[in-house]
Structure formats: structure tokens, C-alpha cells
């Protein structure tokens, strides 16, 4: 059973940067680790931000490429999300997740929320 704890959220001004960290406990060698977010507006869905599969394949939302980068440390069992040039629309609760994907990220260039079965509690990011 994989447990995930996020940290690093907070309030930042437009144009600023934040680095989120996800610490996983348990064996995640065969898991993808990813970041998702849900905006505070009513009816918003959780969207994929970035993920790294067990083979090192990386996915970053095409809407966030150039501003967000993701890195996985398999020794420390962490997944970090570096967010730069933040805008108001980046305000959201950010969640770390783990799952065994039935596809290869580098082939489909996408990830699905439903494939991630373990979730952290989330960390809030507010940009103003």
C-alpha cells in the first residue's frame, strides 16, 4: 500500500515560483507517480499536471510545459514539481498520486486520473 504526503504549497505572487514535493512510502518501483490539481471554481475537475512512470517516461500537461517541470528521485521515493512564472489560473489544490498505468506515457503522451489509485491529501497553491 502506497501512502503519499505532499508539501511545499503556499501563497505566491503572479510570476513567482513554488516547488512542491511528494514523499511516497511503500514500494513504488512499478508505479507511476503524478501530480494533479483541482481549481477552486465550482464544478472543476481534477486535471493531470505531470507524471513520471516507472520507466522514467515523463508527462507534462501541454498547457503547462515551459513553466512546470517534474522530477522523480527513486532513492528518496519523491516526486517534485517545480512551478515557475505562476499565474492566477494555477491556483488550485495540488495532489500527488501513484498508480500502475496500463499504457506507456511516452507512447500515449497522456495520463488518466482513474489509473492512479493512491492519493495524498493535497497541498494548496494560491497565486495572486
C-alpha positions in Angstrom: 0.0 0.0 0.0 1.4 3.3 -1.1 1.0 6.4 1.0 1.7 9.9 -0.2 2.4 13.2 1.6 2.6 16.5 -0.2 4.4 19.6 0.9 5.6 22.9 -0.4 2.3 24.7 -1.2 1.5 28.2 -0.2 0.7 31.7 -1.4 2.8 33.4 -4.1 2.6 36.4 -6.3 2.0 36.3 -10.0 5.3 35.5 -11.7 6.7 33.7 -8.7 7.8 30.1 -8.2 7.0 27.2 -6.0 8.4 23.8 -5.6 6.0 21.0 -4.5 7.3 17.8 -3.1 5.6 14.4 -2.7 7.1 11.8 -0.4 5.9 8.3 -1.0 6.1 5.4 1.4 5.9 1.8 0.3 7.3 0.2 -2.8 6.7 2.4 -5.8 9.2 0.8 -8.1 6.4 -0.4 -10.5 4.3 2.7 -10.1 3.9 5.9 -11.9 3.9 9.0 -9.7 2.0 12.1 -10.7 0.7 15.5 -9.8 -2.9 16.5 -10.4 -4.8 19.7 -9.5 -8.3 20.9 -8.9 -9.1 24.6 -9.2 -11.4 26.2 -6.6 -14.2 27.2 -9.0 -17.5 25.2 -8.8 -17.6 22.1 -11.0 -13.9 22.0 -11.7 -12.5 18.6 -12.4 -9.1 17.3 -11.3 -6.7 17.6 -14.1 -3.3 16.0 -14.8 -0.3 18.2 -14.3 2.7 16.0 -14.7 3.8 12.4 -14.1 6.8 10.1 -14.3 6.3 6.4 -15.0 8.4 3.6 -13.5 10.5 3.5 -16.7 11.3 7.2 -16.4 8.9 8.4 -19.1 7.7 12.0 -18.3 4.4 13.6 -19.0 3.8 17.3 -18.5 0.5 18.9 -19.5 0.9 20.6 -22.8 -0.7 23.7 -21.3 2.0 23.8 -18.6 5.1 22.9 -20.5 7.7 25.6 -20.3 6.6 26.6 -16.8 6.3 23.4 -14.9 8.9 20.6 -14.7 8.7 17.3 -12.7 11.5 15.2 -11.3 11.5 11.8 -9.6 14.1 10.6 -7.1 13.7 6.8 -6.9 16.2 6.6 -4.0 14.3 9.1 -1.8 11.0 8.0 -3.2 9.9 11.5 -4.0 8.3 13.4 -6.9 8.9 17.1 -7.1 7.0 19.7 -9.2 8.8 22.9 -10.0 6.4 25.6 -10.9 7.7 28.9 -12.4 6.0 32.0 -13.8 2.9 31.2 -11.9 -0.4 32.8 -12.9 -3.7 33.2 -11.1 -5.1 30.3 -13.0 -2.6 28.0 -11.3 -4.4 28.5 -8.1 -5.6 25.0 -7.0 -5.3 22.1 -4.6 -2.4 20.0 -5.9 -2.5 16.3 -5.3 0.2 13.6 -5.6 -0.9 10.2 -6.8 0.5 6.8 -7.6 -0.7 4.1 -9.9 0.2 1.3 -12.2 -0.6 2.5 -15.7 -1.9 0.1 -18.3 -0.1 2.1 -21.0 3.2 3.8 -21.7 3.4 7.5 -21.1 5.9 8.0 -23.9 3.5 6.4 -26.4 0.2 8.0 -25.5 1.6 11.2 -24.1 -1.2 11.4 -21.6 -2.2 10.1 -18.1 -5.7 9.4 -16.7 -6.8 10.2 -13.2 -8.6 6.9 -12.9 -5.4 4.9 -13.3 -4.0 6.4 -10.1 -5.3 4.5 -7.1 -3.3 6.1 -4.2 -3.7 9.8 -3.4 -2.3 12.3 -1.0 -4.3 14.8 1.0 -3.3 17.7 -1.3 -1.4 20.9 -0.8 -2.9 24.3 -1.6 -1.3 26.7 -4.0 -2.7 30.2 -4.2 -1.4 32.7 -6.8 -2.5 36.4 -6.5 
